[in-house]
Amino acid sequence: MKKLTKGKLERLSLLFGLPVALVSIASVVVPPAWSWLKGDYSKLDITLAYSDFDRMEVLVTNVGNRAAILTGLVLETAADKSPDMSLFNIPKGHRLIKASEQVLVNATNGLLIPASVAELSEVTDLPQKKCTVVVKYRQYNSKDETSKYAFDCYKVDRHAAGRIANLQRAGVDIPWPNYIIRVDGVIHIPNLELMEWAKRQPLTEAEASH
């Protein structure tokens, strides 16, 4: 067996140390290079955190590396011809979402809205449909984008929902068939009979004046 000279040991040390050096260099160079290839962008992921007939909570996460501006929040319910849409205002404090930031948007609009079947399973005879939460936003470069989240929901008749809201404002007692008491308040549960009742009611003074 040949003896290893000092020169050979130095060459072997250099050879075995080379992969370690390459890994160290790659750890410094690759992330910036990947960011350069990926580019700057805003991207919002959304999920439905909670949903009943009065409100929904939408968790919005910016997984991009630039800020995004929320421009719209819509709940679409599948229908025969075109989807029924419920529109929501976005609080000023929630319009700008920075990179890696999460915002929980509490969405209400004063009307009954479709509720998640998973949240309120078997509490009403309203028809089940497919609903989609649509978040509209603007990238840092002003490009308009949308993110969507689909779930099973109880469909609410929009005309009846509007009548119930107007009747409540007029001081009419609403014959709610059922309700659920929770720590954060009472959840009223509509059904088909209530929807038909609302549509049969005479117009309120405010409705008649328009």
C-alpha atoms as a printed R data frame, in Angstrom:
    type eleno elety resid chain resno       x      y       z
1   ATOM     1    CA   MET     A     1   0.000  0.000   0.000
2   ATOM     2    CA   LYS     A     2   1.390  3.343  -1.069
3   ATOM     3    CA   LYS     A     3   1.963  5.995   1.510
4   ATOM     4    CA   LEU     A     4  -0.052  9.192   1.165
5   ATOM     5    CA   THR     A     5   2.234 12.126   0.722
6   ATOM     6    CA   LYS     A     6   1.460 15.573   2.042
7   ATOM     7    CA   GLY     A     7   0.669 16.741  -1.499
8   ATOM     8    CA   LYS     A     8  -1.769 13.911  -2.114
9   ATOM     9    CA   LEU     A     9  -3.519 14.599   1.199
10  ATOM    10    CA   GLU     A    10  -3.940 18.248   0.259
11  ATOM    11    CA   ARG     A    11  -5.393 17.292  -3.146
12  ATOM    12    CA   LEU     A    12  -7.819 14.816  -1.518
13  ATOM    13    CA   SER     A    13  -8.848 17.415   1.034
14  ATOM    14    CA   LEU     A    14  -9.524 19.869  -1.771
15  ATOM    15    CA   LEU     A    15 -11.482 17.239  -3.712
16  ATOM    16    CA   PHE     A    16 -13.701 16.269  -0.796
17  ATOM    17    CA   GLY     A    17 -14.196 19.863   0.250
18  ATOM    18    CA   LEU     A    18 -15.348 20.957  -3.204
19  ATOM    19    CA   PRO     A    19 -18.955 19.604  -2.902
20  ATOM    20    CA   VAL     A    20 -19.358 21.368   0.436
21  ATOM    21    CA   ALA     A    21 -18.158 24.613  -1.100
22  ATOM    22    CA   LEU     A    22 -20.539 24.199  -4.042
23  ATOM    23    CA   VAL     A    23 -23.475 23.635  -1.694
24  ATOM    24    CA   SER     A    24 -22.553 26.779   0.234
25  ATOM    25    CA   ILE     A    25 -22.327 28.813  -2.961
26  ATOM    26    CA   ALA     A    26 -25.648 27.400  -4.221
27  ATOM    27    CA   SER     A    27 -27.402 28.331  -0.971
28  ATOM    28    CA   VAL     A    28 -26.365 31.943  -1.522
29  ATOM    29    CA   VAL     A    29 -26.908 32.188  -5.287
30  ATOM    30    CA   VAL     A    30 -30.020 30.037  -5.928
31  ATOM    31    CA   PRO     A    31 -32.650 31.964  -3.863
32  ATOM    32    CA   PRO     A    32 -31.943 35.342  -5.536
33  ATOM    33    CA   ALA     A    33 -31.758 33.630  -8.925
34  ATOM    34    CA   TRP     A    34 -35.105 31.918  -8.292
35  ATOM    35    CA   SER     A    35 -36.652 35.197  -7.220
36  ATOM    36    CA   TRP     A    36 -35.338 36.796 -10.406
37  ATOM    37    CA   LEU     A    37 -36.857 34.025 -12.560
38  ATOM    38    CA   LYS     A    38 -40.110 34.089 -10.619
39  ATOM    39    CA   GLY     A    39 -40.408 37.854 -10.754
40  ATOM    40    CA   ASP     A    40 -42.423 40.218  -8.577
41  ATOM    41    CA   TYR     A    41 -46.082 39.354  -8.202
42  ATOM    42    CA   SER     A    42 -49.125 39.470  -5.922
43  ATOM    43    CA   LYS     A    43 -51.186 36.311  -5.399
44  ATOM    44    CA   LEU     A    44 -54.101 35.886  -3.021
45  ATOM    45    CA   ASP     A    45 -55.251 32.515  -1.686
46  ATOM    46    CA   ILE     A    46 -58.658 32.460  -0.004
47  ATOM    47    CA   THR     A    47 -60.614 30.104   2.195
48  ATOM    48    CA   LEU     A    48 -64.001 30.306   3.874
49  ATOM    49    CA   ALA     A    49 -63.416 30.449   7.619
50  ATOM    50    CA   TYR     A    50 -67.105 30.717   8.601
51  ATOM    51    CA   SER     A    51 -70.504 31.144   6.943
52  ATOM    52    CA   ASP     A    52 -74.123 31.508   8.090
53  ATOM    53    CA   PHE     A    53 -77.187 33.308   6.697
54  ATOM    54    CA   ASP     A    54 -76.085 36.706   8.050
55  ATOM    55    CA   ARG     A    55 -72.327 36.817   7.483
56  ATOM    56    CA   MET     A    56 -69.254 35.016   6.249
57  ATOM    57    CA   GLU     A    57 -65.627 35.241   7.262
58  ATOM    58    CA   VAL     A    58 -63.114 34.994   4.429
59  ATOM    59    CA   LEU     A    59 -59.435 34.404   5.174
60  ATOM    60    CA   VAL     A    60 -57.289 36.093   2.526
61  ATOM    61    CA   THR     A    61 -53.561 35.254   2.345
62  ATOM    62    CA   ASN     A    62 -51.054 36.984   0.096
63  ATOM    63    CA   VAL     A    63 -48.650 34.219  -1.000
64  ATOM    64    CA   GLY     A    64 -46.904 36.527  -3.461
65  ATOM    65    CA   ASN     A    65 -43.929 38.766  -2.827
66  ATOM    66    CA   ARG     A    66 -45.612 42.117  -3.514
67  ATOM    67    CA   ALA     A    67 -48.613 43.826  -1.930
68  ATOM    68    CA   ALA     A    68 -52.118 43.427  -3.392
69  ATOM    69    CA   ILE     A    69 -55.164 45.704  -3.251
70  ATOM    70    CA   LEU     A    70 -58.590 44.145  -2.646
71  ATOM    71    CA   THR     A    71 -61.137 45.673  -5.015
72  ATOM    72    CA   GLY     A    72 -64.205 43.436  -4.614
73  ATOM    73    CA   LEU     A    73 -65.792 40.609  -2.630
74  ATOM    74    CA   VAL     A    74 -68.648 38.639  -4.197
75  ATOM    75    CA   LEU     A    75 -70.599 35.516  -3.248
76  ATOM    76    CA   GLU     A    76 -71.952 33.731  -6.328
77  ATOM    77    CA   THR     A    77 -74.691 31.108  -6.133
78  ATOM    78    CA   ALA     A    78 -75.199 28.706  -9.016
79  ATOM    79    CA   ALA     A    79 -78.475 29.290 -10.873
80  ATOM    80    CA   ASP     A    80 -80.116 27.967 -14.039
81  ATOM    81    CA   LYS     A    81 -79.077 30.831 -16.326
82  ATOM    82    CA   SER     A    82 -76.569 33.083 -14.577
83  ATOM    83    CA   PRO     A    83 -75.299 33.031 -10.989
84  ATOM    84    CA   ASP     A    84 -77.040 35.044  -8.276
85  ATOM    85    CA   MET     A    85 -74.566 37.460  -6.745
86  ATOM    86    CA   SER     A    86 -74.295 38.943  -3.273
87  ATOM    87    CA   LEU     A    87 -71.980 41.959  -3.036
88  ATOM    88    CA   PHE     A    88 -70.032 43.070   0.028
89  ATOM    89    CA   ASN     A    89 -68.152 46.202   1.021
90  ATOM    90    CA   ILE     A    90 -64.472 45.796   1.925
91  ATOM    91    CA   PRO     A    91 -63.371 47.720   5.041
92  ATOM    92    CA   LYS     A    92 -60.649 50.285   4.320
93  ATOM    93    CA   GLY     A    93 -58.261 48.581   6.694
94  ATOM    94    CA   HIS     A    94 -58.491 45.350   4.696
95  ATOM    95    CA   ARG     A    95 -57.942 46.709   1.194
96  ATOM    96    CA   LEU     A    96 -54.150 46.548   1.223
97  ATOM    97    CA   ILE     A    97 -52.632 43.109   1.890
98  ATOM    98    CA   LYS     A    98 -48.860 43.052   2.092
99  ATOM    99    CA   ALA     A    99 -46.695 40.122   1.008
100 ATOM   100    CA   SER     A   100 -47.045 37.116   3.370
101 ATOM   101    CA   GLU     A   101 -49.866 38.892   5.228
102 ATOM   102    CA   GLN     A   102 -53.242 37.358   6.192
103 ATOM   103    CA   VAL     A   103 -56.501 39.271   6.609
104 ATOM   104    CA   LEU     A   104 -59.803 37.921   7.948
105 ATOM   105    CA   VAL     A   105 -62.628 39.788   6.194
106 ATOM   106    CA   ASN     A   106 -65.987 39.768   8.004
107 ATOM   107    CA   ALA     A   107 -68.526 40.159   5.183
108 ATOM   108    CA   THR     A   108 -72.124 41.297   5.695
109 ATOM   109    CA   ASN     A   109 -74.489 43.336   3.529
110 ATOM   110    CA   GLY     A   110 -77.693 43.629   5.575
111 ATOM   111    CA   LEU     A   111 -79.469 40.826   3.695
112 ATOM   112    CA   LEU     A   112 -79.818 37.100   4.146
113 ATOM   113    CA   ILE     A   113 -77.018 35.401   2.219
114 ATOM   114    CA   PRO     A   114 -76.394 31.763   1.213
115 ATOM   115    CA   ALA     A   115 -74.951 29.799   4.117
116 ATOM   116    CA   SER     A   116 -72.437 26.965   4.195
117 ATOM   117    CA   VAL     A   117 -74.023 23.522   4.422
118 ATOM   118    CA   ALA     A   118 -71.011 22.280   6.382
119 ATOM   119    CA   GLU     A   119 -71.551 24.988   9.017
120 ATOM   120    CA   LEU     A   120 -75.333 24.577   9.335
121 ATOM   121    CA   SER     A   121 -75.980 20.988   8.286
122 ATOM   122    CA   GLU     A   122 -79.637 19.884   8.012
123 ATOM   123    CA   VAL     A   123 -81.181 22.912   9.730
124 ATOM   124    CA   THR     A   124 -83.336 24.114   6.809
125 ATOM   125    CA   ASP     A   125 -85.211 22.867   3.750
126 ATOM   126    CA   LEU     A   126 -83.715 25.520   1.450
127 ATOM   127    CA   PRO     A   127 -82.246 24.004  -1.734
128 ATOM   128    CA   GLN     A   128 -78.567 23.115  -1.744
129 ATOM   129    CA   LYS     A   129 -76.441 24.626  -4.470
130 ATOM   130    CA   LYS     A   130 -72.792 25.343  -5.226
131 ATOM   131    CA   CYS     A   131 -71.530 28.718  -4.036
132 ATOM   132    CA   THR     A   132 -68.282 30.474  -4.874
133 ATOM   133    CA   VAL     A   133 -66.528 33.226  -2.942
134 ATOM   134    CA   VAL     A   134 -64.826 35.524  -5.441
135 ATOM   135    CA   VAL     A   135 -62.138 37.951  -4.280
136 ATOM   136    CA   LYS     A   136 -61.137 40.568  -6.836
137 ATOM   137    CA   TYR     A   137 -57.799 42.282  -6.429
138 ATOM   138    CA   ARG     A   138 -55.213 44.393  -8.212
139 ATOM   139    CA   GLN     A   139 -51.580 43.396  -8.472
140 ATOM   140    CA   TYR     A   140 -48.769 45.850  -7.712
141 ATOM   141    CA   ASN     A   141 -48.520 46.485 -11.483
142 ATOM   142    CA   SER     A   142 -52.269 47.328 -11.701
143 ATOM   143    CA   LYS     A   143 -53.201 43.999 -13.334
144 ATOM   144    CA   ASP     A   144 -56.648 42.822 -12.225
145 ATOM   145    CA   GLU     A   145 -56.909 39.279 -10.834
146 ATOM   146    CA   THR     A   146 -59.463 37.047  -9.082
147 ATOM   147    CA   SER     A   147 -59.233 34.216  -6.566
148 ATOM   148    CA   LYS     A   148 -62.095 31.797  -5.882
149 ATOM   149    CA   TYR     A   149 -63.255 29.357  -3.221
150 ATOM   150    CA   ALA     A   150 -66.170 26.954  -3.885
151 ATOM   151    CA   PHE     A   151 -68.398 25.310  -1.263
152 ATOM   152    CA   ASP     A   152 -71.843 23.722  -0.845
153 ATOM   153    CA   CYS     A   153 -74.454 26.225   0.304
154 ATOM   154    CA   TYR     A   154 -78.127 26.750   1.081
155 ATOM   155    CA   LYS     A   155 -79.544 29.019  -1.621
156 ATOM   156    CA   VAL     A   156 -81.519 32.073  -0.500
157 ATOM   157    CA   ASP     A   157 -84.165 33.670  -2.733
158 ATOM   158    CA   ARG     A   158 -82.753 37.158  -3.369
159 ATOM   159    CA   HIS     A   159 -86.182 38.782  -3.799
160 ATOM   160    CA   ALA     A   160 -87.431 37.282  -0.543
161 ATOM   161    CA   ALA     A   161 -84.216 38.258   1.244
162 ATOM   162    CA   GLY     A   162 -84.720 41.870   0.149
163 ATOM   163    CA   ARG     A   163 -88.345 41.828   1.325
164 ATOM   164    CA   ILE     A   164 -87.362 40.454   4.735
165 ATOM   165    CA   ALA     A   165 -84.758 43.202   5.167
166 ATOM   166    CA   ASN     A   166 -87.311 45.897   4.247
167 ATOM   167    CA   LEU     A   167 -89.941 44.378   6.536
168 ATOM   168    CA   GLN     A   168 -87.477 44.322   9.420
169 ATOM   169    CA   ARG     A   169 -86.610 47.986   8.844
170 ATOM   170    CA   ALA     A   170 -90.361 48.759   8.879
171 ATOM   171    CA   GLY     A   171 -90.702 47.098  12.303
172 ATOM   172    CA   VAL     A   172 -92.588 43.998  11.114
173 ATOM   173    CA   ASP     A   173 -92.060 40.881  13.214
174 ATOM   174    CA   ILE     A   174 -90.479 38.138  11.123
175 ATOM   175    CA   PRO     A   175 -91.829 34.626  11.882
176 ATOM   176    CA   TRP     A   176 -88.439 32.920  11.970
177 ATOM   177    CA   PRO     A   177 -89.024 29.135  11.945
178 ATOM   178    CA   ASN     A   178 -85.820 28.386  13.835
179 ATOM   179    CA   TYR     A   179 -82.723 30.006  15.293
180 ATOM   180    CA   ILE     A   180 -79.443 29.019  16.909
181 ATOM   181    CA   ILE     A   181 -78.027 30.788  19.958
182 ATOM   182    CA   ARG     A   182 -74.258 31.111  19.961
183 ATOM   183    CA   VAL     A   183 -71.732 33.012  22.044
184 ATOM   184    CA   ASP     A   184 -71.391 35.679  19.336
185 ATOM   185    CA   GLY     A   185 -75.148 36.111  18.831
186 ATOM   186    CA   VAL     A   186 -78.315 34.577  17.423
187 ATOM   187    CA   ILE     A   187 -78.342 32.953  13.975
188 ATOM   188    CA   HIS     A   188 -81.774 33.111  12.309
189 ATOM   189    CA   ILE     A   189 -82.544 30.121  10.080
190 ATOM   190    CA   PRO     A   190 -84.866 30.801   7.109
191 ATOM   191    CA   ASN     A   191 -86.786 28.109   5.230
192 ATOM   192    CA   LEU     A   192 -88.924 27.849   2.094
193 ATOM   193    CA   GLU     A   193 -92.124 28.734   3.969
194 ATOM   194    CA   LEU     A   194 -90.570 31.970   5.247
195 ATOM   195    CA   MET     A   195 -89.373 32.867   1.741
196 ATOM   196    CA   GLU     A   196 -92.913 32.498   0.368
197 ATOM   197    CA   TRP     A   197 -94.397 34.416   3.325
198 ATOM   198    CA   ALA     A   198 -92.053 37.344   2.699
199 ATOM   199    CA   LYS     A   199 -92.982 37.578  -0.982
200 ATOM   200    CA   ARG     A   200 -96.719 37.691  -0.100
201 ATOM   201    CA   GLN     A   201 -96.408 40.646   2.291
202 ATOM   202    CA   PRO     A   202 -97.680 44.082   1.206
203 ATOM   203    CA   LEU     A   203 -95.112 46.691   0.305
204 ATOM   204    CA   THR     A   204 -93.799 48.874   3.095
205 ATOM   205    CA   GLU     A   205 -94.115 52.670   2.826
206 ATOM   206    CA   ALA     A   206 -90.446 52.943   1.848
207 ATOM   207    CA   GLU     A   207 -90.864 50.333  -0.884
208 ATOM   208    CA   ALA     A   208 -94.057 51.898  -2.196
209 ATOM   209    CA   SER     A   209 -92.425 55.340  -2.466
210 ATOM   210    CA   HIS     A   210 -89.745 54.080  -4.861
